[in-house]
Structure formats: C-alpha cells, structure tokens
Amino acid sequence: MPLRHLTLSLQFARDAAAHRALLARHRVARWIRHALDVDGEITVRIVAEEEGRALNRDYRQKDYATNVLTFDYQQQPVVVADLVLCAPVVEREAREQNKTLQEHYAHLLVHGALHAQGWDHETSEQDARAMEARETAILRGLGFPDPYAV
C-alpha cells in the first residue's frame, strides 16, 4: 500500500524540549505515515507531566498523566487529530519495559495514529488483539521489534 500524505505539526512544550533531538520531524512523519490508511493532518505535541495530567483529567476524567492521548476530530476523507505524548511517562515506561526511548515513541505514535482512525483496544478483547497485531506489523515494517513481546 502506498504511503499516505501527512501534514504534520510537531510541537514541544518548553519543559519537554529535551526529547526534540530524538523526535526529528522526518522520523515522526515516517512512523505516522506507515500507520495511516488515508491522508492525515496530525498535530503531535510532546508535553511534561503537568500538562499531560491536566489533559487526561479534563478529557478522560482520569487524574494522572498517561503516555499518549488521541483527540480525533475527523476520520474521513482525511484523518484530523492531535496526539499528545507525555515525555516523562514515555521515558519511564521505556525504561520499565527495557525498550529504547525511540522504540517506545514509535510505538505510541503508531498507536495514537490508529486510534485517530477508529481503532480501539478498550471495546473488546478481540479489538485489542486486532489493534496489537496491526501495531506489531507496522512497527516490524519500520524495523522495530514487537512492542508486546516480553
């Protein structure tokens, strides 16, 4: 399948700028484009714990910072979404899961891009398995290991 067109806005909160070097625009765009089934207009924002927690609390009623939040506004004919990744959470999880920070960011950006297209792992065990399989296939195609292998 040909890669889709992506209009990408990549933003770093002032207190999350340390990850800027790792998340070069061309890398982030490549990872997301491989996950898109249609063209996309996506904003990726890398935030610190306080902003991540506030967004998760305000939009999901969960009072903690999570790794990635997907705000999907449109799925067809073009995906329009915001992906918000919390740098300290991503870094902590990568360490705990013995992954490189780059591997974990790639996984979470693919994960968020799939959510933006309607994929959901919280609806059923079958949906979770399907989404995990899709993520694994995309990441393998990008040269990353299975993110769910223990």
C-alpha positions in Angstrom: 0.0 0.0 0.0 1.4 3.4 -0.9 2.2 5.8 2.0 -0.3 8.5 2.7 0.2 12.2 2.6 0.6 13.7 6.0 0.5 17.3 7.1 2.4 17.2 10.4 2.7 19.9 13.1 5.3 18.8 15.7 5.3 20.7 19.0 7.4 20.5 22.1 6.3 22.1 25.4 9.1 24.1 26.9 9.7 21.6 29.7 9.6 18.6 27.3 12.1 20.0 24.8 14.8 17.5 25.8 13.2 14.9 23.5 13.3 17.2 20.5 16.6 15.6 19.2 15.2 12.1 19.4 12.0 13.1 17.6 13.2 14.6 14.4 10.3 15.6 12.2 11.2 13.2 9.4 11.2 10.3 11.8 7.9 11.2 13.4 6.3 11.7 10.0 7.6 8.3 8.7 6.2 6.5 11.7 2.8 8.1 11.5 2.5 7.7 7.7 3.1 4.0 8.0 0.1 3.8 10.3 -2.3 5.8 8.1 -4.9 4.2 5.8 -5.9 7.6 4.5 -4.2 11.0 4.3 -3.8 12.8 7.5 -3.5 16.2 9.2 -2.0 15.5 12.6 -0.5 17.6 15.3 1.9 15.8 17.7 2.6 17.6 21.0 5.2 16.4 23.4 4.3 17.6 26.9 5.5 17.4 30.5 3.7 15.6 33.3 1.6 18.6 34.5 0.1 19.2 31.1 -0.4 15.5 30.4 -2.2 15.0 33.7 -4.4 18.1 33.2 -5.5 16.9 29.7 -6.2 13.4 30.9 -8.2 14.7 33.8 -10.2 17.2 31.8 -11.0 14.9 28.8 -11.0 11.4 30.2 -11.7 12.1 33.9 -8.6 10.2 34.9 -6.3 12.2 37.2 -2.9 11.0 36.1 -0.5 11.6 33.2 -0.8 8.9 30.6 1.6 8.0 27.8 -0.5 9.1 24.8 -3.8 10.9 24.3 -5.6 10.9 20.9 -8.0 13.6 20.0 -9.6 12.6 16.8 -11.8 15.2 15.0 -12.3 13.5 11.6 -11.6 10.1 10.1 -12.7 10.5 6.5 -11.8 11.5 3.9 -8.8 12.8 5.8 -7.8 11.9 9.4 -7.6 15.1 11.5 -6.2 14.5 15.0 -4.0 15.7 17.8 -1.6 13.2 19.5 -0.3 14.3 22.9 2.6 12.3 24.4 3.8 12.9 27.9 7.6 12.8 27.8 8.2 11.7 31.4 5.7 8.9 31.2 7.1 7.7 27.9 10.6 7.8 29.3 9.6 5.9 32.4 7.7 3.2 30.5 10.6 2.7 28.1 12.9 2.1 31.0 10.5 -0.3 32.7 9.9 -2.2 29.5 13.6 -2.4 28.6 12.9 -0.6 25.3 14.8 2.3 23.8 13.1 5.6 24.0 12.9 5.7 20.2 11.2 2.3 20.1 8.6 3.4 22.6 7.9 6.7 20.9 7.5 5.0 17.6 5.0 2.5 19.1 3.0 5.2 20.8 2.8 7.4 17.7 1.6 4.4 15.7 -0.8 3.5 18.5 -2.2 7.1 18.5 -2.5 7.2 14.8 -4.5 4.0 14.8 -6.8 5.4 17.5 -7.3 8.5 15.3 -8.6 6.2 12.5 -11.1 4.5 14.8 -9.1 1.5 16.1 -9.9 0.8 19.8 -8.4 -1.7 22.2 -10.8 -1.0 25.0 -14.0 -2.2 23.4 -13.3 -5.9 23.4 -10.5 -8.5 23.7 -10.9 -9.2 20.0 -10.5 -5.5 19.1 -7.4 -5.3 21.4 -5.8 -8.3 19.7 -6.5 -6.9 16.3 -5.1 -3.5 17.2 -2.0 -5.0 18.8 -1.4 -7.2 15.7 -1.7 -4.1 13.4 0.7 -2.2 15.6 3.2 -5.0 15.6 3.0 -5.4 11.8 3.5 -1.6 11.2 6.4 -1.5 13.6 8.1 -4.5 12.2 7.8 -2.9 8.7 9.6 0.1 10.2 12.4 -2.1 11.6 11.2 -2.2 15.2 10.7 -5.3 17.3 7.2 -6.4 18.5 6.3 -3.9 21.2 4.2 -6.5 23.0 7.0 -9.2 23.2 8.0 -9.6 26.8 
